[in-house]
Amino acid sequence: MLGALLQGEGEALAALRAQLAQASVVSRTHSGVGFMTRFAVPDSVPVIGPGAAPRLRPLMARHPQLAEPAEFVLQLREGRLASLEAFCFAGGWPADAEAFRVVD
């Protein structure tokens, strides 16, 4: 899903993709209806300057075990990737994350 969230043209999205390539997962918390993943991006990777950050929209994705699409939200903090939050609106979070497909 991260790749789909960072698709597109422009320097800011390219910088975020470069950050993602170097990022590590600090933590992942499961809530039963989703998860929150926090990232650490090395200081050596360039940040996005103030006002240059792209508008990141939530991504909706379907899963065969969910009646409604789930939502994925990528958050930035001080020009760096900070976290990915995902949640479903009905039912519990599926165990097989590979079955998610982006809603067009």
PDB file as gemmi writes it, atoms N, CA and C in Angstrom:
CRYST1    1.000    1.000    1.000  90.00  90.00  90.00 P 1                      
ATOM      1  N   MET A   1       0.811  -1.199   0.000  1.00  0.00           N  
ATOM      2  CA  MET A   1       0.000   0.000   0.000  1.00  0.00           C  
ATOM      3  C   MET A   1       0.855   1.265   0.000  1.00  0.00           C  
ATOM      4  N   LEU A   2       2.033   1.173   0.618  1.00  0.00           N  
ATOM      5  CA  LEU A   2       2.887   2.362   0.651  1.00  0.00           C  
ATOM      6  C   LEU A   2       3.267   2.811  -0.754  1.00  0.00           C  
ATOM      7  N   GLY A   3       3.576   1.876  -1.616  1.00  0.00           N  
ATOM      8  CA  GLY A   3       3.910   2.232  -2.986  1.00  0.00           C  
ATOM      9  C   GLY A   3       2.760   2.954  -3.675  1.00  0.00           C  
ATOM     10  N   ALA A   4       1.549   2.484  -3.463  1.00  0.00           N  
ATOM     11  CA  ALA A   4       0.374   3.119  -4.069  1.00  0.00           C  
ATOM     12  C   ALA A   4       0.148   4.516  -3.491  1.00  0.00           C  
ATOM     13  N   LEU A   5       0.391   4.700  -2.204  1.00  0.00           N  
ATOM     14  CA  LEU A   5       0.222   6.015  -1.576  1.00  0.00           C  
ATOM     15  C   LEU A   5       1.231   7.027  -2.102  1.00  0.00           C  
ATOM     16  N   LEU A   6       2.396   6.556  -2.538  1.00  0.00           N  
ATOM     17  CA  LEU A   6       3.467   7.456  -2.979  1.00  0.00           C  
ATOM     18  C   LEU A   6       3.630   7.507  -4.492  1.00  0.00           C  
ATOM     19  N   GLN A   7       2.643   7.020  -5.232  1.00  0.00           N  
ATOM     20  CA  GLN A   7       2.691   7.087  -6.696  1.00  0.00           C  
ATOM     21  C   GLN A   7       2.522   8.522  -7.145  1.00  0.00           C  
ATOM     22  N   GLY A   8       3.118   8.819  -8.270  1.00  0.00           N  
ATOM     23  CA  GLY A   8       2.905  10.134  -8.861  1.00  0.00           C  
ATOM     24  C   GLY A   8       4.205  10.808  -9.237  1.00  0.00           C  
ATOM     25  N   GLU A   9       4.051  11.955  -9.872  1.00  0.00           N  
ATOM     26  CA  GLU A   9       5.179  12.746 -10.354  1.00  0.00           C  
ATOM     27  C   GLU A   9       5.533  13.813  -9.323  1.00  0.00           C  
ATOM     28  N   GLY A  10       6.726  14.325  -9.455  1.00  0.00           N  
ATOM     29  CA  GLY A  10       7.142  15.469  -8.646  1.00  0.00           C  
ATOM     30  C   GLY A  10       8.264  15.134  -7.687  1.00  0.00           C  
ATOM     31  N   GLU A  11       9.010  16.168  -7.345  1.00  0.00           N  
ATOM     32  CA  GLU A  11      10.174  16.019  -6.468  1.00  0.00           C  
ATOM     33  C   GLU A  11       9.798  15.555  -5.069  1.00  0.00           C  
ATOM     34  N   ALA A  12       8.699  16.056  -4.538  1.00  0.00           N  
ATOM     35  CA  ALA A  12       8.310  15.707  -3.168  1.00  0.00           C  
ATOM     36  C   ALA A  12       7.984  14.212  -3.062  1.00  0.00           C  
ATOM     37  N   LEU A  13       7.220  13.692  -4.003  1.00  0.00           N  
ATOM     38  CA  LEU A  13       6.900  12.263  -3.965  1.00  0.00           C  
ATOM     39  C   LEU A  13       8.142  11.421  -4.197  1.00  0.00           C  
ATOM     40  N   ALA A  14       9.033  11.875  -5.062  1.00  0.00           N  
ATOM     41  CA  ALA A  14      10.295  11.158  -5.278  1.00  0.00           C  
ATOM     42  C   ALA A  14      11.117  11.144  -3.995  1.00  0.00           C  
ATOM     43  N   ALA A  15      11.130  12.259  -3.266  1.00  0.00           N  
ATOM     44  CA  ALA A  15      11.856  12.330  -1.996  1.00  0.00           C  
ATOM     45  C   ALA A  15      11.244  11.382  -0.969  1.00  0.00           C  
ATOM     46  N   LEU A  16       9.921  11.294  -0.939  1.00  0.00           N  
ATOM     47  CA  LEU A  16       9.269  10.381  -0.001  1.00  0.00           C  
ATOM     48  C   LEU A  16       9.553   8.924  -0.356  1.00  0.00           C  
ATOM     49  N   ARG A  17       9.612   8.623  -1.642  1.00  0.00           N  
ATOM     50  CA  ARG A  17       9.970   7.257  -2.043  1.00  0.00           C  
ATOM     51  C   ARG A  17      11.412   6.938  -1.629  1.00  0.00           C  
ATOM     52  N   ALA A  18      12.301   7.923  -1.736  1.00  0.00           N  
ATOM     53  CA  ALA A  18      13.684   7.734  -1.291  1.00  0.00           C  
ATOM     54  C   ALA A  18      13.733   7.526   0.225  1.00  0.00           C  
ATOM     55  N   GLN A  19      12.904   8.263   0.957  1.00  0.00           N  
ATOM     56  CA  GLN A  19      12.828   8.070   2.403  1.00  0.00           C  
ATOM     57  C   GLN A  19      12.343   6.660   2.730  1.00  0.00           C  
ATOM     58  N   LEU A  20      11.309   6.219   2.022  1.00  0.00           N  
ATOM     59  CA  LEU A  20      10.758   4.891   2.264  1.00  0.00           C  
ATOM     60  C   LEU A  20      11.814   3.811   2.044  1.00  0.00           C  
ATOM     61  N   ALA A  21      12.648   3.982   1.029  1.00  0.00           N  
ATOM     62  CA  ALA A  21      13.690   2.997   0.733  1.00  0.00           C  
ATOM     63  C   ALA A  21      14.697   2.877   1.874  1.00  0.00           C  
ATOM     64  N   GLN A  22      14.859   3.932   2.663  1.00  0.00           N  
ATOM     65  CA  GLN A  22      15.824   3.933   3.762  1.00  0.00           C  
ATOM     66  C   GLN A  22      15.168   3.797   5.136  1.00  0.00           C  
ATOM     67  N   ALA A  23      13.858   3.870   5.188  1.00  0.00           N  
ATOM     68  CA  ALA A  23      13.141   3.868   6.472  1.00  0.00           C  
ATOM     69  C   ALA A  23      13.159   2.500   7.131  1.00  0.00           C  
ATOM     70  N   SER A  24      13.032   2.524   8.436  1.00  0.00           N  
ATOM     71  CA  SER A  24      12.867   1.286   9.195  1.00  0.00           C  
ATOM     72  C   SER A  24      11.592   1.399  10.025  1.00  0.00           C  
ATOM     73  N   VAL A  25      11.022   0.260  10.348  1.00  0.00           N  
ATOM     74  CA  VAL A  25       9.816   0.228  11.168  1.00  0.00           C  
ATOM     75  C   VAL A  25      10.239   0.282  12.635  1.00  0.00           C  
ATOM     76  N   VAL A  26       9.715   1.273  13.346  1.00  0.00           N  
ATOM     77  CA  VAL A  26      10.009   1.428  14.768  1.00  0.00           C  
ATOM     78  C   VAL A  26       9.044   0.592  15.593  1.00  0.00           C  
ATOM     79  N   SER A  27       7.764   0.614  15.186  1.00  0.00           N  
ATOM     80  CA  SER A  27       6.762  -0.156  15.921  1.00  0.00           C  
ATOM     81  C   SER A  27       5.544  -0.381  15.042  1.00  0.00           C  
ATOM     82  N   ARG A  28       4.791  -1.408  15.399  1.00  0.00           N  
ATOM     83  CA  ARG A  28       3.493  -1.661  14.769  1.00  0.00           C  
ATOM     84  C   ARG A  28       2.548  -2.108  15.864  1.00  0.00           C  
ATOM     85  N   THR A  29       1.456  -1.376  15.993  1.00  0.00           N  
ATOM     86  CA  THR A  29       0.447  -1.657  17.001  1.00  0.00           C  
ATOM     87  C   THR A  29      -0.825  -2.091  16.298  1.00  0.00           C  
ATOM     88  N   HIS A  30      -1.368  -3.232  16.704  1.00  0.00           N  
ATOM     89  CA  HIS A  30      -2.616  -3.739  16.130  1.00  0.00           C  
ATOM     90  C   HIS A  30      -3.763  -3.418  17.077  1.00  0.00           C  
ATOM     91  N   SER A  31      -4.881  -3.001  16.508  1.00  0.00           N  
ATOM     92  CA  SER A  31      -6.044  -2.647  17.322  1.00  0.00           C  
ATOM     93  C   SER A  31      -7.190  -3.642  17.198  1.00  0.00           C  
ATOM     94  N   GLY A  32      -7.073  -4.596  16.302  1.00  0.00           N  
ATOM     95  CA  GLY A  32      -8.176  -5.522  16.026  1.00  0.00           C  
ATOM     96  C   GLY A  32      -8.952  -5.104  14.795  1.00  0.00           C  
ATOM     97  N   VAL A  33      -9.016  -3.785  14.546  1.00  0.00           N  
ATOM     98  CA  VAL A  33      -9.689  -3.275  13.349  1.00  0.00           C  
ATOM     99  C   VAL A  33      -8.698  -2.579  12.418  1.00  0.00           C  
ATOM    100  N   GLY A  34      -7.421  -2.688  12.734  1.00  0.00           N  
ATOM    101  CA  GLY A  34      -6.402  -2.055  11.909  1.00  0.00           C  
ATOM    102  C   GLY A  34      -5.057  -2.066  12.603  1.00  0.00           C  
ATOM    103  N   PHE A  35      -4.190  -1.150  12.175  1.00  0.00           N  
ATOM    104  CA  PHE A  35      -2.860  -1.062  12.773  1.00  0.00           C  
ATOM    105  C   PHE A  35      -2.291   0.338  12.612  1.00  0.00           C  
ATOM    106  N   MET A  36      -1.264   0.626  13.397  1.00  0.00           N  
ATOM    107  CA  MET A  36      -0.484   1.849  13.268  1.00  0.00           C  
ATOM    108  C   MET A  36       0.976   1.428  13.208  1.00  0.00           C  
ATOM    109  N   THR A  37       1.650   1.798  12.129  1.00  0.00           N  
ATOM    110  CA  THR A  37       3.071   1.520  11.959  1.00  0.00           C  
ATOM    111  C   THR A  37       3.813   2.843  12.008  1.00  0.00           C  
ATOM    112  N   ARG A  38       4.844   2.915  12.840  1.00  0.00           N  
ATOM    113  CA  ARG A  38       5.674   4.124  12.946  1.00  0.00           C  
ATOM    114  C   ARG A  38       7.024   3.845  12.300  1.00  0.00           C  
ATOM    115  N   PHE A  39       7.516   4.863  11.565  1.00  0.00           N  
ATOM    116  CA  PHE A  39       8.774   4.739  10.829  1.00  0.00           C  
ATOM    117  C   PHE A  39       9.853   5.632  11.417  1.00  0.00           C  
ATOM    118  N   ALA A  40      11.089   5.242  11.178  1.00  0.00           N  
ATOM    119  CA  ALA A  40      12.248   6.086  11.444  1.00  0.00           C  
ATOM    120  C   ALA A  40      12.974   6.253  10.116  1.00  0.00           C  
ATOM    121  N   VAL A  41      13.257   7.491   9.759  1.00  0.00           N  
ATOM    122  CA  VAL A  41      13.984   7.798   8.527  1.00  0.00           C  
ATOM    123  C   VAL A  41      15.346   8.357   8.941  1.00  0.00           C  
ATOM    124  N   PRO A  42      16.440   7.799   8.434  1.00  0.00           N  
ATOM    125  CA  PRO A  42      17.770   8.284   8.819  1.00  0.00           C  
ATOM    126  C   PRO A  42      17.951   9.778   8.530  1.00  0.00           C  
ATOM    127  N   ASP A  43      18.724  10.440   9.364  1.00  0.00           N  
ATOM    128  CA  ASP A  43      18.999  11.868   9.183  1.00  0.00           C  
ATOM    129  C   ASP A  43      19.712  12.155   7.868  1.00  0.00           C  
ATOM    130  N   SER A  44      20.391  11.150   7.311  1.00  0.00           N  
ATOM    131  CA  SER A  44      21.136  11.343   6.064  1.00  0.00           C  
ATOM    132  C   SER A  44      20.230  11.445   4.835  1.00  0.00           C  
ATOM    133  N   VAL A  45      18.975  11.076   4.982  1.00  0.00           N  
ATOM    134  CA  VAL A  45      18.030  11.131   3.862  1.00  0.00           C  
ATOM    135  C   VAL A  45      17.375  12.507   3.849  1.00  0.00           C  
ATOM    136  N   PRO A  46      17.373  13.201   2.694  1.00  0.00           N  
ATOM    137  CA  PRO A  46      16.798  14.551   2.635  1.00  0.00           C  
ATOM    138  C   PRO A  46      15.323  14.588   3.040  1.00  0.00           C  
ATOM    139  N   VAL A  47      14.953  15.658   3.718  1.00  0.00           N  
ATOM    140  CA  VAL A  47      13.565  15.880   4.115  1.00  0.00           C  
ATOM    141  C   VAL A  47      12.889  16.767   3.070  1.00  0.00           C  
ATOM    142  N   ILE A  48      11.573  16.833   3.152  1.00  0.00           N  
ATOM    143  CA  ILE A  48      10.802  17.728   2.287  1.00  0.00           C  
ATOM    144  C   ILE A  48      10.670  19.047   3.031  1.00  0.00           C  
ATOM    145  N   GLY A  49      10.988  20.122   2.353  1.00  0.00           N  
ATOM    146  CA  GLY A  49      10.939  21.444   2.978  1.00  0.00           C  
ATOM    147  C   GLY A  49       9.528  21.892   3.308  1.00  0.00           C  
ATOM    148  N   PRO A  50       9.399  22.866   4.210  1.00  0.00           N  
ATOM    149  CA  PRO A  50       8.076  23.397   4.575  1.00  0.00           C  
ATOM    150  C   PRO A  50       7.332  23.898   3.333  1.00  0.00           C  
ATOM    151  N   GLY A  51       6.088  23.536   3.242  1.00  0.00           N  
ATOM    152  CA  GLY A  51       5.249  23.951   2.123  1.00  0.00           C  
ATOM    153  C   GLY A  51       5.422  23.110   0.863  1.00  0.00           C  
ATOM    154  N   ALA A  52       6.404  22.207   0.833  1.00  0.00           N  
ATOM    155  CA  ALA A  52       6.638  21.393  -0.361  1.00  0.00           C  
ATOM    156  C   ALA A  52       5.998  20.021  -0.269  1.00  0.00           C  
ATOM    157  N   ALA A  53       5.498  19.672   0.896  1.00  0.00           N  
ATOM    158  CA  ALA A  53       4.919  18.334   1.081  1.00  0.00           C  
ATOM    159  C   ALA A  53       3.672  18.174   0.216  1.00  0.00           C  
ATOM    160  N   PRO A  54       3.572  17.059  -0.471  1.00  0.00           N  
ATOM    161  CA  PRO A  54       2.383  16.814  -1.287  1.00  0.00           C  
ATOM    162  C   PRO A  54       1.169  16.545  -0.396  1.00  0.00           C  
ATOM    163  N   ARG A  55       0.012  16.767  -0.939  1.00  0.00           N  
ATOM    164  CA  ARG A  55      -1.203  16.439  -0.205  1.00  0.00           C  
ATOM    165  C   ARG A  55      -1.423  14.936  -0.338  1.00  0.00           C  
ATOM    166  N   LEU A  56      -1.234  14.239   0.756  1.00  0.00           N  
ATOM    167  CA  LEU A  56      -1.396  12.786   0.749  1.00  0.00           C  
ATOM    168  C   LEU A  56      -2.840  12.454   1.108  1.00  0.00           C  
ATOM    169  N   ARG A  57      -3.515  11.824   0.204  1.00  0.00           N  
ATOM    170  CA  ARG A  57      -4.914  11.449   0.430  1.00  0.00           C  
ATOM    171  C   ARG A  57      -4.987  10.018   0.957  1.00  0.00           C  
ATOM    172  N   PRO A  58      -6.010   9.731   1.734  1.00  0.00           N  
ATOM    173  CA  PRO A  58      -6.194   8.333   2.175  1.00  0.00           C  
ATOM    174  C   PRO A  58      -6.398   7.427   0.965  1.00  0.00           C  
ATOM    175  N   LEU A  59      -5.963   6.212   1.120  1.00  0.00           N  
ATOM    176  CA  LEU A  59      -6.114   5.200   0.083  1.00  0.00           C  
ATOM    177  C   LEU A  59      -7.135   4.182   0.571  1.00  0.00           C  
ATOM    178  N   MET A  60      -8.070   3.838  -0.285  1.00  0.00           N  
ATOM    179  CA  MET A  60      -9.072   2.838   0.046  1.00  0.00           C  
ATOM    180  C   MET A  60      -8.706   1.541  -0.664  1.00  0.00           C  
ATOM    181  N   ALA A  61      -8.844   0.422   0.072  1.00  0.00           N  
ATOM    182  CA  ALA A  61      -8.506  -0.880  -0.509  1.00  0.00           C  
ATOM    183  C   ALA A  61      -9.521  -1.925  -0.058  1.00  0.00           C  
ATOM    184  N   ARG A  62      -9.873  -2.789  -0.991  1.00  0.00           N  
ATOM    185  CA  ARG A  62     -10.820  -3.871  -0.709  1.00  0.00           C  
ATOM    186  C   ARG A  62     -10.074  -5.135  -0.307  1.00  0.00           C  
ATOM    187  N   HIS A  63     -10.764  -5.925   0.497  1.00  0.00           N  
ATOM    188  CA  HIS A  63     -10.248  -7.231   0.914  1.00  0.00           C  
ATOM    189  C   HIS A  63     -11.421  -8.205   0.869  1.00  0.00           C  
ATOM    190  N   PRO A  64     -11.216  -9.438   0.419  1.00  0.00           N  
ATOM    191  CA  PRO A  64     -12.318 -10.395   0.314  1.00  0.00           C  
ATOM    192  C   PRO A  64     -13.036 -10.665   1.634  1.00  0.00           C  
ATOM    193  N   GLN A  65     -12.372 -10.468   2.756  1.00  0.00           N  
ATOM    194  CA  GLN A  65     -12.991 -10.742   4.054  1.00  0.00           C  
ATOM    195  C   GLN A  65     -13.712  -9.531   4.645  1.00  0.00           C  
ATOM    196  N   LEU A  66     -13.652  -8.390   3.975  1.00  0.00           N  
ATOM    197  CA  LEU A  66     -14.284  -7.173   4.497  1.00  0.00           C  
ATOM    198  C   LEU A  66     -15.451  -6.751   3.615  1.00  0.00           C  
ATOM    199  N   ALA A  67     -16.548  -6.359   4.242  1.00  0.00           N  
ATOM    200  CA  ALA A  67     -17.725  -5.904   3.495  1.00  0.00           C  
ATOM    201  C   ALA A  67     -17.502  -4.523   2.888  1.00  0.00           C  
ATOM    202  N   GLU A  68     -16.711  -3.698   3.547  1.00  0.00           N  
ATOM    203  CA  GLU A  68     -16.416  -2.341   3.090  1.00  0.00           C  
ATOM    204  C   GLU A  68     -14.905  -2.192   2.898  1.00  0.00           C  
ATOM    205  N   PRO A  69     -14.473  -1.255   2.050  1.00  0.00           N  
ATOM    206  CA  PRO A  69     -13.034  -1.041   1.897  1.00  0.00           C  
ATOM    207  C   PRO A  69     -12.396  -0.555   3.203  1.00  0.00           C  
ATOM    208  N   ALA A  70     -11.122  -0.846   3.352  1.00  0.00           N  
ATOM    209  CA  ALA A  70     -10.335  -0.345   4.471  1.00  0.00           C  
ATOM    210  C   ALA A  70      -9.651   0.942   4.030  1.00  0.00           C  
ATOM    211  N   GLU A  71      -9.256   1.756   4.990  1.00  0.00           N  
ATOM    212  CA  GLU A  71      -8.604   3.021   4.690  1.00  0.00           C  
ATOM    213  C   GLU A  71      -7.157   2.978   5.182  1.00  0.00           C  
ATOM    214  N   PHE A  72      -6.248   3.484   4.350  1.00  0.00           N  
ATOM    215  CA  PHE A  72      -4.827   3.572   4.671  1.00  0.00           C  
ATOM    216  C   PHE A  72      -4.431   5.044   4.619  1.00  0.00           C  
ATOM    217  N   VAL A  73      -3.799   5.534   5.682  1.00  0.00           N  
ATOM    218  CA  VAL A  73      -3.433   6.947   5.781  1.00  0.00           C  
ATOM    219  C   VAL A  73      -1.946   7.049   6.110  1.00  0.00           C  
ATOM    220  N   LEU A  74      -1.208   7.746   5.274  1.00  0.00           N  
ATOM    221  CA  LEU A  74       0.217   7.975   5.491  1.00  0.00           C  
ATOM    222  C   LEU A  74       0.397   9.367   6.072  1.00  0.00           C  
ATOM    223  N   GLN A  75       1.174   9.468   7.129  1.00  0.00           N  
ATOM    224  CA  GLN A  75       1.378  10.754   7.793  1.00  0.00           C  
ATOM    225  C   GLN A  75       2.852  11.137   7.759  1.00  0.00           C  
ATOM    226  N   LEU A  76       3.086  12.432   7.583  1.00  0.00           N  
ATOM    227  CA  LEU A  76       4.427  12.991   7.594  1.00  0.00           C  
ATOM    228  C   LEU A  76       4.595  13.827   8.862  1.00  0.00           C  
ATOM    229  N   ARG A  77       5.845  13.960   9.279  1.00  0.00           N  
ATOM    230  CA  ARG A  77       6.163  14.830  10.403  1.00  0.00           C  
ATOM    231  C   ARG A  77       7.510  15.488  10.102  1.00  0.00           C  
ATOM    232  N   GLU A  78       7.498  16.807  10.049  1.00  0.00           N  
ATOM    233  CA  GLU A  78       8.713  17.586   9.783  1.00  0.00           C  
ATOM    234  C   GLU A  78       9.420  17.134   8.514  1.00  0.00           C  
ATOM    235  N   GLY A  79       8.637  16.896   7.468  1.00  0.00           N  
ATOM    236  CA  GLY A  79       9.185  16.553   6.167  1.00  0.00           C  
ATOM    237  C   GLY A  79       9.644  15.117   5.995  1.00  0.00           C  
ATOM    238  N   ARG A  80       9.281  14.265   6.960  1.00  0.00           N  
ATOM    239  CA  ARG A  80       9.689  12.859   6.907  1.00  0.00           C  
ATOM    240  C   ARG A  80       8.476  11.943   7.048  1.00  0.00           C  
ATOM    241  N   LEU A  81       8.589  10.750   6.477  1.00  0.00           N  
ATOM    242  CA  LEU A  81       7.570   9.728   6.707  1.00  0.00           C  
ATOM    243  C   LEU A  81       7.513   9.451   8.201  1.00  0.00           C  
ATOM    244  N   ALA A  82       6.327   9.440   8.761  1.00  0.00           N  
ATOM    245  CA  ALA A  82       6.182   9.228  10.199  1.00  0.00           C  
ATOM    246  C   ALA A  82       5.412   7.953  10.517  1.00  0.00           C  
ATOM    247  N   SER A  83       4.251   7.759   9.875  1.00  0.00           N  
ATOM    248  CA  SER A  83       3.441   6.595  10.226  1.00  0.00           C  
ATOM    249  C   SER A  83       2.473   6.232   9.112  1.00  0.00           C  
ATOM    250  N   LEU A  84       2.056   4.985   9.156  1.00  0.00           N  
ATOM    251  CA  LEU A  84       0.998   4.473   8.286  1.00  0.00           C  
ATOM    252  C   LEU A  84      -0.071   3.902   9.199  1.00  0.00           C  
ATOM    253  N   GLU A  85      -1.281   4.426   9.056  1.00  0.00           N  
ATOM    254  CA  GLU A  85      -2.415   3.929   9.834  1.00  0.00           C  
ATOM    255  C   GLU A  85      -3.391   3.278   8.871  1.00  0.00           C  
ATOM    256  N   ALA A  86      -3.912   2.133   9.264  1.00  0.00           N  
ATOM    257  CA  ALA A  86      -4.905   1.435   8.444  1.00  0.00           C  
ATOM    258  C   ALA A  86      -6.015   0.939   9.352  1.00  0.00           C  
ATOM    259  N   PHE A  87      -7.245   0.997   8.845  1.00  0.00           N  
ATOM    260  CA  PHE A  87      -8.376   0.537   9.652  1.00  0.00           C  
ATOM    261  C   PHE A  87      -9.535   0.161   8.746  1.00  0.00           C  
ATOM    262  N   CYS A  88     -10.364  -0.726   9.264  1.00  0.00           N  
ATOM    263  CA  CYS A  88     -11.568  -1.111   8.544  1.00  0.00           C  
ATOM    264  C   CYS A  88     -12.777  -0.545   9.294  1.00  0.00           C  
ATOM    265  N   PHE A  89     -13.866  -0.392   8.578  1.00  0.00           N  
ATOM    266  CA  PHE A  89     -15.063   0.219   9.138  1.00  0.00           C  
ATOM    267  C   PHE A  89     -16.051  -0.794   9.693  1.00  0.00           C  
ATOM    268  N   ALA A  90     -15.903  -2.044   9.299  1.00  0.00           N  
ATOM    269  CA  ALA A  90     -16.805  -3.095   9.773  1.00  0.00           C  
ATOM    270  C   ALA A  90     -16.037  -4.411   9.826  1.00  0.00           C  
ATOM    271  N   GLY A  91     -16.204  -5.138  10.891  1.00  0.00           N  
ATOM    272  CA  GLY A  91     -15.524  -6.415  11.033  1.00  0.00           C  
ATOM    273  C   GLY A  91     -14.140  -6.251  11.632  1.00  0.00           C  
ATOM    274  N   GLY A  92     -13.410  -7.343  11.665  1.00  0.00           N  
ATOM    275  CA  GLY A  92     -12.057  -7.328  12.196  1.00  0.00           C  
ATOM    276  C   GLY A  92     -11.028  -7.276  11.079  1.00  0.00           C  
ATOM    277  N   TRP A  93      -9.811  -6.863  11.430  1.00  0.00           N  
ATOM    278  CA  TRP A  93      -8.742  -6.751  10.442  1.00  0.00           C  
ATOM    279  C   TRP A  93      -8.346  -8.139   9.950  1.00  0.00           C  
ATOM    280  N   PRO A  94      -8.291  -8.356   8.634  1.00  0.00           N  
ATOM    281  CA  PRO A  94      -7.948  -9.664   8.085  1.00  0.00           C  
ATOM    282  C   PRO A  94      -6.491 -10.044   8.373  1.00  0.00           C  
ATOM    283  N   ALA A  95      -6.252 -11.322   8.546  1.00  0.00           N  
ATOM    284  CA  ALA A  95      -4.896 -11.816   8.799  1.00  0.00           C  
ATOM    285  C   ALA A  95      -4.044 -11.781   7.530  1.00  0.00           C  
ATOM    286  N   ASP A  96      -4.662 -11.949   6.363  1.00  0.00           N  
ATOM    287  CA  ASP A  96      -3.948 -11.999   5.091  1.00  0.00           C  
ATOM    288  C   ASP A  96      -3.925 -10.623   4.429  1.00  0.00           C  
ATOM    289  N   ALA A  97      -2.927  -9.828   4.734  1.00  0.00           N  
ATOM    290  CA  ALA A  97      -2.841  -8.479   4.192  1.00  0.00           C  
ATOM    291  C   ALA A  97      -2.538  -8.466   2.694  1.00  0.00           C  
ATOM    292  N   GLU A  98      -1.999  -9.547   2.175  1.00  0.00           N  
ATOM    293  CA  GLU A  98      -1.644  -9.623   0.750  1.00  0.00           C  
ATOM    294  C   GLU A  98      -2.869  -9.569  -0.163  1.00  0.00           C  
ATOM    295  N   ALA A  99      -4.050  -9.827   0.367  1.00  0.00           N  
ATOM    296  CA  ALA A  99      -5.257  -9.870  -0.457  1.00  0.00           C  
ATOM    297  C   ALA A  99      -5.886  -8.498  -0.664  1.00  0.00           C  
ATOM    298  N   PHE A 100      -5.334  -7.437  -0.084  1.00  0.00           N  
ATOM    299  CA  PHE A 100      -5.883  -6.098  -0.298  1.00  0.00           C  
ATOM    300  C   PHE A 100      -5.632  -5.638  -1.727  1.00  0.00           C  
ATOM    301  N   ARG A 101      -6.618  -4.987  -2.315  1.00  0.00           N  
ATOM    302  CA  ARG A 101      -6.514  -4.420  -3.657  1.00  0.00           C  
ATOM    303  C   ARG A 101      -7.027  -2.982  -3.604  1.00  0.00           C  
ATOM    304  N   VAL A 102      -6.256  -2.081  -4.175  1.00  0.00           N  
ATOM    305  CA  VAL A 102      -6.602  -0.652  -4.177  1.00  0.00           C  
ATOM    306  C   VAL A 102      -7.897  -0.445  -4.948  1.00  0.00           C  
ATOM    307  N   VAL A 103      -8.778   0.379  -4.394  1.00  0.00           N  
ATOM    308  CA  VAL A 103     -10.028   0.747  -5.045  1.00  0.00           C  
ATOM    309  C   VAL A 103      -9.726   1.880  -6.020  1.00  0.00           C  
ATOM    310  N   ASP A 104     -10.129   1.706  -7.281  1.00  0.00           N  
ATOM    311  CA  ASP A 104      -9.895   2.753  -8.297  1.00  0.00           C  
ATOM    312  C   ASP A 104     -10.867   3.884  -8.152  1.00  0.00           C  
TER     313      ASP A 104                                                      
END                                                                             
